Amino acid sequence: MIKMAQLEDIRKMYFMEELSIREISRRTGIHRDTISKYLATDEPMPPKYQLTQERKHLVLGPYIPMIKQILEEDKTRHRKQRHTGTKIFNVLKDIGYTGGYSTLTDYLRKEHRKQREAFLPLEFDLGTYAEVDWTEAYFYLKGKETLAHIFVMKLRDSGGFYVRAYPFEKQEAFFDGHIRCFEFMNGAPYKITYDNLKTAVKKVLQGNNREEQEQFIA
């Protein structure tokens, strides 16, 4: 399977070094037809393996109906009363589940993604709709493994995104991330959604209502 780095090398050899497809094939060992195919596309992407049908959950399968019931009931509960992955894992273990925790969390991650996408419009105008969230990543700082909190703003239509690392997820980092992102984009999206971030939401009320942080409103 051709990797993205190989595709970039092929394009450089062809467009910048002006080598022939035959010569590129000789150097890389990749068939000329394959090289021609990727050179003919504007934005070549590496081939992806796609499942013809969804993989069956052999160990988790019998417990999926219960998991879905828990997730459905959690929609009517206060955020702090909802089940975490650990709580669901313990519930399943009590009734005989023998699978691993990562198997469960992989499934929960996919389910949460489906639910979030179900409440979002499928099409957007450029620059009008964005999502903001935090994620985490480890990096080495002076030889020591350090946790970074990553501010992410992603535009839904184009898929373009802005990220910036901070040492914490406090409001000053949250606001600074917005300001720097807007400066980078030279504008601001018409609408931004947040997944009940503590830096933006003070209290979750009934339905879709939220009591926002005063500083966030300002």
N, C-alpha and C positions, 0 to 999 in steps of 0.2 A: 504494500500500500504506500502511495506517495504521500510524504508529509509536506506540511505547508512550507517548511524551510527549503525543501527540495524544489518546490514550485517557484519560490522566489529566486533561487539560484538559476533555474532554467530561464526565467524571464530576464534576469540580468545578463546572462550569457547571450541571449538572442537579441534583446533590444539595446543593450549598452555595449557589449563586446562584439556584437554583430557576427556571431558565430552561426554557422549553418545548423539546421536541425540534425543532419547526419553527424556533424562534429559533436554536437551536444549529446546525441545518443551514444556516441563512442566514449565520451568522457564520463557520462553518468550511468551507462548501462540500461537506460530506460528506452523502451521501444519508440521509434520515430512517430508512429501513429498516436501514441499516448502524449508525446510532447506536442504534436500538432494540435491535438484536441484542447489542451490547456492553454496554449498560446492563442487560440482562436476566441477565447472568452475574455471579457473585459475584467472580471474579478474572479479568477480561478480559485476554487475551493477544493480541498482534498476530498476524495471520495469517502462517503460515510456508509457504514453498515447499518441497514435498517431491518428491524424485525418485521416479518410478515404478519405476525400476530403477537399480542402482548404476552410476555413471559408469565407462566403460571407460578403462583406462590405455593409451592408444595407444602412447606411447613406452616406458613402463615395463613394459607387459604381458608382452613376451617374457622378461623377467628376473624376474618375480614368483615362479615356481617355485624359482629359485635363492635368492632372498631368503628365502622361507619355509624352505628347507632350512637356510640359515645360522642363522636364528632358532631353529629346532628344535634344531640342534646346540649352540647357545649355552646351552640349558637345562641341559646336562650339564657346562658349563665353569664354572670359577671366575669370579666377577664381573669381576675385572680382566682376564680373558682373552677376554671376550665382545667382539663386534664393535660398535663405535660406528657412528653414521651415516656418519662420514667414511671409516671403513675399508670399509664396504659400498659406498660411492660409488666408492672407488678400485678395488675388486674389479670392479665392473660396468664401469667405464671401460676397464679392461684387456681386457675381452671385447667391447667395441664399444658400450657404452651412451653415447648422445649427449644424453640429457636433463639437466635441471638438478638441482642438489642439493636444492632446496626441494621438487621433485616427489617425490623419494625420501623425504625426511624427513616429508612429509605422509602418505605411505603407511605409513611405519614407526610414526608416532604412532597411526594408526588401528589397526594390528596390535597394538601394545603394549596399547592400551586394550581391545581384544577379549580378549586373553590374560588381562589382569588381571580383567576382568569374569567370565571363564569360571571363575575359581577363587573367586568370591564368591557367597554365597547370594543368591537373588533377592529374598527378603522378610526384613524385620527388624522387631522390636518397637521402638517409639519409644524413643529415647535409649539403646539398648543397644549399638549398633555404630557406630564412627567410623573415619575414615582421617585420617592426618596426613602432610603432605608440605611441602616447601619449593618456592616458585616465586620468580621475580624480576620486578621492574618498575622502570621509570625514572620519576623525577619531578624537578621543578626545586626546588632548595634554594638560596635566595638568588641566583636567576638562573642557577645552574649545574646541568646535567643530572647527576643522581646515581642510582646503582644502589641499590635497596632489596631486601632479602631478606625475603620474605613467608612467615610461618608460617601454615599453613592446617590447620584441623581441620574436617572435614565429617561430619555425621551422615547415614548411608546411608538411613534410612527417610524422614525428613522433608526431606532435602536442605538443611537449615539448616547454616550454616557460620560459623566465627569466623576472622578474619584479623588479623594484626598485623605491622607492618613493623619490621625491625631492620637495623642497618648491617652485620651479618654472620650466619653460620649456626653460630656456636659453641654449645657446650652450654649456657652461661648463657642465651642467647636461646631455645634449644630448651626448656629447663625453664621459663623465665619465660612462654613462650607457652602451655604447658600450664596453669600455675597460673592465669594470667589468664583462660584459656578456661573452666576449671572454675569459677572465681569468677563469670564471666559467666553460665554455664549453671546455676549453683547445684547442681552435681553433676558426676559423671563417668560416661562410658559404661562399660558392662560389659566391652567388648572394643574395643581400638584396634589397627589394623594399620598397619605402617610398611613402606615400600618400601626396605628395607635402608639406611636413613639412617645415615651415619657417626656422627652424634651419638647414635644408639641402638645400633647394631650394631658390635661390635669386629671380628668375624670371621665369614664365611659358611662353615658346615660342610657336611657331606654331607646331601643331601636338603633338608628344611625346617628343619634344625637351625641355630641361630645362637648365637654367643658374644656376649652383650650387654655393653655398656659397664658397668663397675662402678657409676659414678655414676648411670647410668640405672636400674639395678636398685634402687639405694638410694632 
